[in-house]
Amino acid sequence: RVDCFMQLHRLSELIRATATVFNGTVEQVVRGVDASNHFSTITSSEATSIALQTSIKSIHVWASSLPPMLRLPLKQTDLISDLNYDIPRWLLRQRGLLRMCYHMACMVLLQLYTLGTNEATRENPTAAELAVASSKHAIALTNIVHENIGSGLYHVLARATGCQWLALLQLIAYNITHPADPHSVATK
């Protein structure tokens, strides 16, 4: 059980490092830019999107290098199928917790690009990739909660549905700001 919390601590360190790198790049990009244009400058800047894309890779590496017992299931339904076997409930909860934290962290780190306009992402293909990645993490998060809400794995229903609500808002924002994007169909 201690290993799960060590992994959560490692994830929080990676999130902090990713945010620090991104914020440092943002400060350089917006220096000297009118404050009313900061958002569009950040989302259309290739430097900020590449910095975030590069630094968030460490979080993806973390997820793929988890110990086998805590490894995140590859498919959305893998966590539910684990309920049919003799895997202790505490281990299933820890897997679910790590999986939710991973997708929530990625979604929140990338959400700035979800809110960017379609025009900004056309000018910056990396930003478009980040917007799609963010919406995919939001979809994964809503699926995790939806598929496992009745399994008894989540004792704190309000927190799980709160995560799902945040993901839903992100998906709505993506559909509003990227109505013509082919990935918008998957987010609906």
Phi and psi in degrees as a GROMACS rama.xvg file:
@    title "Ramachandran Plot"
@    xaxis  label "Phi"
@    yaxis  label "Psi"
@TYPE xy
-65.5751  -33.7178  VAL-2
-60.7681  -37.4326  ASP-3
-60.4017  -44.5096  CYS-4
-72.6712  -29.8782  PHE-5
-66.1431  -39.2689  MET-6
-66.9869  -39.1969  GLN-7
-63.2175  -39.6982  LEU-8
-63.9341  -42.4179  HIS-9
-63.0172  -42.1703  ARG-10
-60.9855  -42.4022  LEU-11
-64.7547  -35.3221  SER-12
-64.6557  -42.2085  GLU-13
-66.3043  -38.6816  LEU-14
-62.2777  -46.1955  ILE-15
-61.0471  -43.909  ARG-16
-64.6314  -41.6051  ALA-17
-62.9296  -45.4121  THR-18
-63.8798  -37.4327  ALA-19
-64.7923  -45.6517  THR-20
-62.0567  -46.3206  VAL-21
-62.7866  -47.0384  PHE-22
-62.2473  -37.6819  ASN-23
-62.6079  -41.3789  GLY-24
-67.7715  -40.5035  THR-25
-60.6187  -44.2879  VAL-26
-58.6442  -40.1256  GLU-27
-68.0283  -39.527  GLN-28
-70.8819  -40.3021  VAL-29
-87.8145  -6.09502  VAL-30
-58.2841  121.548  ARG-31
85.8907  1.194  GLY-32
-95.7971  143.032  VAL-33
-56.4787  134.488  ASP-34
-58.5292  -29.2685  ALA-35
-71.2897  -15.5429  SER-36
-105.957  8.74576  ASN-37
-58.4496  -47.4615  HIS-38
-59.8172  -50.8767  PHE-39
-66.8481  -32.463  SER-40
-65.7599  -43.2787  THR-41
-66.5382  -48.5768  ILE-42
-72.0666  -25.6749  THR-43
-92.9062  -8.56243  SER-44
-77.6594  124.055  SER-45
-65.9873  -33.7847  GLU-46
-63.5587  -44.0851  ALA-47
-68.9002  -40.8359  THR-48
-68.4783  -37.9736  SER-49
-68.3932  -39.0562  ILE-50
-60.9623  -43.5855  ALA-51
-69.5181  -43.4972  LEU-52
-60.8915  -39.5736  GLN-53
-71.1023  -44.9575  THR-54
-74.7875  -26.11  SER-55
-76.0889  -14.8363  ILE-56
-59.2331  -31.0484  LYS-57
-63.0732  -31.0133  SER-58
-71.7667  -38.6734  ILE-59
-66.5006  -38.3292  HIS-60
-63.8039  -41.8608  VAL-61
-55.7475  -47.5593  TRP-62
-62.5591  -38.2767  ALA-63
-79.8005  -14.6804  SER-64
-105.408  14.8658  SER-65
-63.7862  151.614  LEU-66
-57.4821  148.718  PRO-67
-52.757  -36.4665  PRO-68
-66.9162  -28.7783  MET-69
-104.904  -0.865862  LEU-70
-55.2075  139.545  ARG-71
-71.9657  132.675  LEU-72
-59.321  144.952  PRO-73
-75.8024  -35.3988  LEU-74
-107.57  155.848  LYS-75
-59.0124  -34.57  GLN-76
-86.6294  -5.23483  THR-77
-62.1354  -36.4108  ASP-78
-66.4585  -39.2062  LEU-79
-67.8861  -41.5525  ILE-80
-65.177  -24.5847  SER-81
-64.0908  -23.0621  ASP-82
-67.2034  -20.2685  LEU-83
-81.0498  -9.65794  ASN-84
-107.433  177.582  TYR-85
-88.455  49.3986  ASP-86
-93.3839  129.593  ILE-87
-58.6454  144.446  PRO-88
-59.0887  -37.5342  ARG-89
-62.2708  -34.8848  TRP-90
-71.1633  -40.0887  LEU-91
-62.4221  -39.3031  LEU-92
-64.1493  -41.9373  ARG-93
-65.5847  -41.4248  GLN-94
-59.9522  -46.0282  ARG-95
-62.7572  -40.8019  GLY-96
-62.3418  -47.7528  LEU-97
-62.6813  -40.8538  LEU-98
-64.8254  -44.9318  ARG-99
-64.633  -42.8478  MET-100
-62.9637  -41.062  CYS-101
-60.5745  -52.7822  TYR-102
-67.1533  -37.2876  HIS-103
-64.0849  -44.3609  MET-104
-61.782  -47.3117  ALA-105
-64.0916  -41.6864  CYS-106
-61.6008  -45.7458  MET-107
-69.005  -40.3805  VAL-108
-64.262  -31.5839  LEU-109
-96.8496  -3.3709  LEU-110
-62.4557  -26.2265  GLN-111
-56.8847  -38.0051  LEU-112
-77.6109  -22.9973  TYR-113
-65.9818  -34.4551  THR-114
-84.7512  -9.40829  LEU-115
-68.1499  153.672  GLY-116
-76.8241  163.211  THR-117
-62.5517  -34.9108  ASN-118
-65.4465  -41.7576  GLU-119
-64.6256  -38.6807  ALA-120
-75.0754  -24.3573  THR-121
-68.0065  -36.4303  ARG-122
-75.6914  -23.4066  GLU-123
-130.901  94.3773  ASN-124
-62.3787  -29.482  PRO-125
-66.1017  -39.5848  THR-126
-63.4441  -38.3272  ALA-127
-62.9653  -41.8444  ALA-128
-62.0792  -40.7691  GLU-129
-67.4065  -36.905  LEU-130
-64.0138  -43.3211  ALA-131
-66.0438  -42.288  VAL-132
-60.8319  -41.2825  ALA-133
-62.6306  -44.2113  SER-134
-67.4537  -32.309  SER-135
-66.7358  -38.6159  LYS-136
-66.7228  -37.0201  HIS-137
-65.1599  -41.3599  ALA-138
-62.9013  -45.3477  ILE-139
-60.0904  -42.0262  ALA-140
-64.0683  -44.2168  LEU-141
-66.2011  -35.9379  THR-142
-66.4906  -40.9683  ASN-143
-58.9903  -49.4381  ILE-144
-66.1533  -45.7061  VAL-145
-60.7544  -45.5122  HIS-146
-72.4036  -24.2445  GLU-147
-115.595  4.83458  ASN-148
-64.1017  -33.2717  ILE-149
-93.3896  2.52226  GLY-150
-81.4496  -12.6813  SER-151
86.1149  3.66799  GLY-152
-77.3131  -25.5417  LEU-153
-108.365  107.008  TYR-154
-82.5068  -21.4498  HIS-155
-104.689  81.3134  VAL-156
-59.5352  -39.497  LEU-157
-62.1115  -39.6113  ALA-158
-68.7457  -42.3409  ARG-159
-64.0059  -44.9631  ALA-160
-71.8433  -26.4997  THR-161
-64.2401  -40.9802  GLY-162
-62.8171  -42.8675  CYS-163
-65.2963  -37.9017  GLN-164
-64.2005  -44.6513  TRP-165
-61.5924  -41.7148  LEU-166
-64.3855  -40.8093  ALA-167
-61.7198  -44.1443  LEU-168
-60.8329  -39.0031  LEU-169
-65.0251  -40.7063  GLN-170
-66.7323  -38.0858  LEU-171
-63.2471  -44.0991  ILE-172
-61.4415  -40.2598  ALA-173
-62.67  -44.5021  TYR-174
-65.5346  -34.6021  ASN-175
-71.1677  -42.5922  ILE-176
-86.1439  -17.276  THR-177
-130.566  57.7033  HIS-178
-65.5267  -28.8888  PRO-179
-94.2642  -2.30056  ALA-180
-70.5004  137.139  ASP-181
-60.8106  -29.068  PRO-182
-73.7626  -15.4687  HIS-183
-59.1485  -30.8029  SER-184
-62.7501  -41.313  VAL-185
-67.8688  -28.2597  ALA-186
-81.2771  -13.0023  THR-187
